């Protein structure tokens, strides 16, 4: 049954992709008589739960979809379709580290199929790791040279790495190159490589077929602008920043940030990222700036961009803080466990796991983690006090609340805790 479900999912992914390429229309998932009958024949089965997860995702109820998939995986822990769909949904949610784990598990469960690799390509594409995208596409193309998804993403990666000649070659693929998305990519690659007249021919051809194509229209406008500028002295096609240029912009960004000019710093770091998407310093700068602005979603994203390329303890701590601010404590605790492998006494990791265990109602373990995080730290003492309160060890709780107040007489959490203790004793 798992195999059958996997192939339904596999075909749905392929058909969705080819729809995007304009190759053929896609039938609605699970609409055949046989498929509907299988659900009717097995009410409550994991197939029905899987269909429920798909329905939730179509309605963009991603949390509902994950709950349904959790039930599927409880029944069939190695179901490739469920693991891969879980990865897709986690990717939709921007939970990149959890998505990677799901895609890898799905790939292990069905190594003969490319879907796990597809997911990892999407993940690395989202996190701007174009070199990794190329490596993953190469894995697929070695077995299937005409795989449309791999050809398209290889071309896309070369374009973003500013290897425009390689991008043109791939966008002009003899099998996949006739779709609109591939021809658009070819037009933009030709334009960026300085072959303005060739780019104009491509965009005009696309507009002749579909005059309302906004992307082709924008390309044509860019061509017209380039034709005007290319006769100006010193005009050249935009190239990747040199390391020296990147370092100069990074220095300017740091100075702007130190002066409180966050918007200016964001622009400078963003400019470096456009020219050198692998620049970790620019990513960390963006992440830190967005953190200072309270834009935790953007901060979390840029920390993930760094972590997707290489282990970085500072980025990992930043990511944990961002996830905590977003209320994503399960993911924060998971990353904290990774951090503890490198730094067993890291207070942020220990306190994050402590709070997550507290939320789960595991007050004994939470108390232990708070104690490991800092026996004398006011915040950790407060955490232990509340754990003891929940465990109904009121005397220990009272002592800890008082210890917090000795350090911080105006600590609201400790004051409220003592009030609750008095109320509990009266009852």
N, C-alpha and C positions, 0 to 999 in steps of 0.2 A: 504493500500500500504506500509506503514511503517513496518507493521508486516512481510509482504512478504520479503521486503528488509532485515529486520533484520535476518530472517532465512537463506537467501542466505549467508549473512555475517557470521552467526554463523556456518553454515556447512563448509564454506571455512576455518575458523579458526581450527575447529576440524580436517578436512581432512589434513590440512597442518601439524598439530602436529603429527597425526598418520603416515604421510609420514616420518617425522623425526625419529619416532620410528621403521620404517620399517614394519608397519602393512599392509598398502595398498596404492596403487598409488592414486594420487590426480588428478581429472579432472580439466581442466583449468576453472577458475572462469568465469561465464557468457557465456559459450560456447554452452549451449543447445539452440535448435531452439526457444523454448518458451521464453527464456530470451532475445535472440536477437530480436525477434518479439516485445517484450514489449518496447524495446528501439526505434524500428522503428515506433511503433504506437504512441509514445509520445516523439517526438523530442523536445529537450529543457527541458524535465522534470528533476526532481531531480534524477531520476534513471540514466539518461544519465550522469548527472554531477557526480554521485557517481562512475559510471564506469570510467569516465574520471580521477577521483581522484585515483582509483586503477591503472589505466594505468600509471599515472605519478609516482606513488610509485614504480611500477615495473621497471620503467626506472630510478629510484632513483632521480627523480625531485621532491624532497619533498616540496619545496616551492610552486610549481605548484599544487601538491596534496592538500596542505592546502588551497590554494585559491579556488579550486573546492569544497572542503568540506565546506568552509565558505558560499558558495552559497547554498549548500545543506541545511545547518543549518539555513540559512536565510528563506528558504522555509518551512523547517520542523525542528524547533528548538529542538524538543525532539526525533529526530530519533536516536535510540540506535546505529544502525550500523555506522552512521556518527560520532557520539560522540566517539565510541570505536576505529574506524579507525583513527580519529584525535589523540586520545591518543597514538596509536601505532606509528604514524608518529612523534609526539612530542617526544616520547621516543627515536626513531631513531636519532632525532636531539640533544638529550641530554638535552631537555628542561623539566627536571624532574617535577618541580612544576606544570607547565602547563599540563603535561601529567597526573599527579595525578588528577587534577581537571576534566579533560576530562573523565578519567576512572570512577571517582565517579559519574559524571553526567550520564554516560552511564549505570552504575549499578542502579542508581535511576530510570532511564527510563525503564529498563527491569530487575526488581529485581528477577524475576523467573529464569533468565538465569545466568550462571556462568561467562560470558565473561568479565564483569567488574572486577570480582575478578581475573580472569586470568591476566588481564592487570596490576592490582595492584601487583600481584605476580612477574611479570616480572620487574616492577619498583623497588620493594624492593630487588629483586635479583641483579639488576644492581647496587643498592646502598648499597649492602653488609649487608642489615638488615635481617639476616637469621632467627632471632627469629620471625620477622613479617611475613616472608615467611611461616614459620611453622604454625603460627596462621591462616593465610589465607587459607592454604592448608587444615587445620583441618576443616575449615568451609565447604569446598567442600566435603571432605571425609566423613563428618557426614551424608551427604545425598547420596553420591555416592562413596562407599568404593573402587570401582575399577577404579575410574577416573584416567586415565593414566597420565595426566598432573600434577595432584596434588600428585600422588604417586612419580613420578620422582622428582618433585621439593622439596617434603618433604625429600626424600633421599639425594638430593643435599645439602639441608640446613643442615641436620645432618652431612654430610661429612665435610662441611665447618666449622661447630661448633666442629668438631673432636669427634662427638659421633658416632664412627665408627660401633659399634655393631648395633645401631639403623639404620644406613645407610645400612648395609648389609641386615638386615631384610626387609627393604623396597625395596632395589634393587632386592631381591629374591622373590618379590611379586608373588603369584601363577597365577595371570592373566596377569600382565604387565611385569613380570620379564624375559620373553623370548627374548625380543628385544635386539639388540646389544648394544644400549646405556645403558640399564639397566645392562647388563652383564659386560660391561666395568666399570660401576660405582661400581659394586660388587667387581670386581677384585682390583680396586684401594682402596676400603674400607678395603678389607681383607689385602692388603699389608700394609696400614697405621696402621692397628690394630696389626700388627706383625705376622699375619698368612701367612707367606711368601709362604709356600708350597701350601696352598689352592689358593692363588692368582696366582701362577704359573700355576696351572691346568686351571684356568679360562682364562688366557691370551693365553695359548697354544691352548685351544679349539677354541678361537676366530680366532687365526692365521691359524688354520687348515682349517677353513671355508673360510677365506679371508686373504691370506698371505700378501696382500698389506695394511692391516689395520695399519696405522701409530701409532694410539693411543695404540692399542694392542701391537705393536712391542715395543713402548716406555715402556709400562708396563712390558713386558718381560725383557727388559734391566734393569729396576729398580729392578725387582725381582732378577736377577743375581747379581746385585751390592749389594743388601741387603743380599743375601746368603753369599757373601764374608765378609761383614762387621759384620754380627751377631755373628761371632766367635771371634771378637775382644773384648778385655776387655772394659767394660763401654758402649758397644753399646746398644742403645735403640731406639725405634720408636719415631720420633719427636712428642712432645706433645705441648699442648697450653702453652704459656708463663704464668707464675704466675704473679700476680699483682706486686710483688716485682721486678721480672725480667723486666717486662714492664716499670716500673718506672725508673729502671737503664738505660735502652736503651733510654728512653725519655730524661733523663738528659744528656746523651752523645750526643744525637741529638741536643739538645738546645745549648750545648757548641760548637759543630761543626758549627752550624748556626751562632752563635755569632762571631766566628772567620772567617766567610766568606767561610767556607768549605761546600757549599751548596750540592754538590754531595754526600758527606759523610753523611750529615744530612738526605738527601732524602733516602739513603739506610737504615739508622737506623730507621727512621719513617716507611718506608715500611716494614721492618722486624717486627716491633711491630704490624702493621696492619695484617700481615700474621698470627701472633700468637694470636692476639686479635682484630678481625675486628670491634669490637664495641668501640674501644678506641678513644674517641673524641679528645683527645690531639694530638694523632698521625695524625688524619685527618686534624686538624687545622694546625699542623706543615707542613704537605704536601701542604695544600692549600696556606699557607703563602709563602712557599718556591717557589712554582710554580708561584705565583703572582710576587715575586721579580725577577723571571727569565723572566717574560713576557709571560709565558705559561698560558694564561687565560683560555683556554679550560680545562686543567687539574685542574687548581685552582677552576674553577666553579664546576667541578665534585666533588671534595672533600668537598667543602662547602655544596653541596647538600647531600652528605653522612651524614654530621653532622645534617643538618636541617631535614632530613628524620627521624631521631631518636628523636630529641628533639628541642624545640625552643631555639635559641641561638642568641642573638642580634649581637655579634661579627661576627658570621658566616653569619648572614643575611646581614650585611654591606659588608662583604667580597664578598658575592655572588652578591650583587648589583653592586659593583665596577667591578667585573669580567664580568658581563653581559654588563655593559656599555662599557668596553674595547672591547668586542666582537661585539658591535653594536646592541645588542638585547635589545633595549630600551623599548619595550612594556613589556617584562617580567621583566625588571629592575624596571619599574614604578609600575607594579603590586605588586612586593615584597616590594617596597618602601611604598606603601599604607598600607601593613601589618605592616611594621615597625612603621609607624606613629601612629598606634593604640596603640603601646606600648610607643613610644617616640614622642609625637606630635610636638616637636621642633627640631627633628633630621635634621641637615643641609644636610646631604648626601641624605636622602630620599626626602626632599623638593626640592633640586636642581635637583635630577634625574627626578622627576615628572615634574618640570618646563621645563627641556630640552625636555622631551617627548612631552609635550603640545606644545612647540615651533615647534618641528618637524611636528606636526599635523596641524600647522598653527593657533593654538588657542593662539594667542599672549597675549591677555588680561589675561587669566588664568595663562599663563606661567609667566607673569610679577608679578602677585600676589604671586606665589610660590617662585619666586626668592627673592622677598621682605621679605617673611616670613623666608627664609633660612638665611638671613643675610643682614641687611640694610647697613652695613658699610664694608662688605667683598668685596674685589675688583672683584672677579669672579662673585659674585651675582650682583654687580653693573653693570658689563659688560653685563650680561644676560639681565638685565632690560633695559639697553641702546639699545640693539639690538631689544628687543621687542617693545620699543617705536619707534624705527626706522621703523620697519615693520608696525606699526600702523600709520605711517606718522605723529607722534607727534615729529617733528624734534627738536623743542626747548628743550623739556624734554630729548630727546635722546642726544643732544649736551651737556647739563648740566651733564648728567650722565657719558658720555665719558670723559669729563674734570675732573670730580671727580675721576674717575679711574686713570687718568694721574697724578693727584696730589699725589696719593698714590704710583703709579708705573709709573714713567715718560717714561719708555721704553716699556710699554704694547702695543704689536703689534695690538691686537684686537681693542683697543681704538683709536690708531693712524689711522688704516684703516677705522674705523667707521667715524671719523671726515673728512677724505678725501672723503668718499662716501657722507657725508652730504653736503660738499662744491660742489661736482659734481651735486648732486640732486638740489641744489638751483640754480646753473648756468643754468640747463635745465629748 
